[in-house]
Structures are given as C-alpha cells and as structure tokens.
C-alpha cells in the first residue's frame, strides 16, 4: 500500500467517524477481490463491467480497493453483503 492510500483512509476515517482499521480491512478486501476475481473489475474510463479485456485496460487494484471503501461509506452493495460484518463491527448496521 502506498502512503497516499493510508492518508486517504485516515482522512475518510475522521470525516465519516469510522474506525480506520475497519476502512483498512475494506480496502484489503478490495485488493483481494481484484486478485481473486479479475473478470469483475471495471474498465478504465467507461467503468463498464463484465468486459473481457486485459487488466491493463481496467482499473488498478488500488483504484478498485479505494472504490470499495467509498462504496462502503456510501452504503453501497458490499456494505450490506460481503462487508456486512465490518459494518456491524463499526456499529453502522445492526447484526
């Protein structure tokens, strides 16, 4: 992880009053999802999903992980599904 990623998580943690460790875990899961399911990664520019293209034409793993953090904070799909346990742990969602 680059220092700028860490600073982004620090700032988001303070801005949204969510524990930094929770956001770091969401980010780490985003990196893992990128590596384990590369076909789900969206295209650069158009953000279309399900496109059969090389990873060089898709979002980077850092962009993918950062987008997952932003989606979590916006209570997007993964907030209620794959990151639900972290939302509960952060006190943002009831068990």
C-alpha positions in Angstrom: 0.0 0.0 0.0 1.2 3.5 -0.8 1.4 6.2 1.7 -1.2 8.3 -0.2 -3.7 5.4 0.3 -3.1 5.4 4.0 -3.6 9.2 4.2 -6.8 8.8 2.3 -8.1 6.2 4.8 -7.0 8.4 7.7 -9.0 11.4 6.3 -12.0 9.3 5.4 -12.0 7.7 8.9 -12.1 11.1 10.5 -14.6 12.6 8.1 -17.1 9.7 8.4 -16.3 8.8 12.0 -15.5 5.2 11.1 -12.6 3.3 12.7 -9.5 3.4 10.4 -8.9 -0.3 11.0 -12.4 -1.1 9.5 -11.7 1.0 6.4 -8.3 -0.6 6.0 -9.9 -4.0 6.1 -12.5 -3.0 3.5 -9.5 -1.7 1.4 -7.6 -5.0 1.9 -10.7 -7.0 0.9 -10.9 -4.9 -2.3 -7.3 -5.8 -3.2 -8.2 -9.4 -2.5 -11.3 -9.3 -4.7 -9.3 -7.7 -7.5 -6.8 -10.5 -7.4 -9.3 -13.4 -6.9 -12.0 -12.2 -9.4 -10.3 -10.0 -12.1 -13.2 -10.5 -14.5 -15.4 -8.4 -12.3 -13.0 -5.4 -12.5 -14.5 -2.4 -14.4 -12.9 -0.8 -17.5 -10.9 2.5 -17.1 -12.9 5.4 -18.4 -16.2 3.8 -19.2 -16.5 1.8 -16.0 -18.3 -1.0 -17.8 -18.2 -4.3 -16.1 -18.1 -7.8 -17.4 -15.8 -6.8 -20.3 -13.3 -9.4 -21.4 -10.2 -7.2 -21.6 -6.7 -7.4 -20.2 -6.2 -5.9 -16.7 -4.0 -3.2 -18.2 -7.3 -1.7 -19.6 -9.1 -2.0 -16.3 -8.9 -0.1 -13.0 -5.8 -0.7 -10.9 -6.1 -2.8 -7.8 -5.6 0.4 -5.7 -8.4 2.2 -7.6 -10.6 -0.9 -7.2 -9.9 -1.1 -3.4 -10.5 2.7 -3.0 -13.8 2.4 -4.8 -14.8 -0.3 -2.4 -14.0 1.9 0.6 -16.1 4.7 -1.0 -18.9 2.4 -1.7 -18.8 1.1 1.9 -19.0 4.6 3.2 -21.9 5.4 0.8 -23.6 2.2 2.0 -23.4 0.6 -1.4 -24.0 -3.1 -2.2 -21.0 -4.6 -0.4 -21.9 -2.7 2.8 -24.9 -5.0 3.0 -23.4 -8.1 1.6 -19.7 -9.0 1.7 -18.6 -6.2 4.1 -21.7 -6.5 6.3 -19.6 -8.0 9.2 -17.4 -4.9 9.1 -20.4 -2.6 9.0 -21.8 -4.4 12.1 -18.4 -4.3 13.8 -18.2 -0.5 13.1 -21.6 0.0 14.6 -23.1 1.2 11.3 -25.5 -1.7 10.9 -27.4 -3.9 13.4 -26.5 -7.6 13.4 
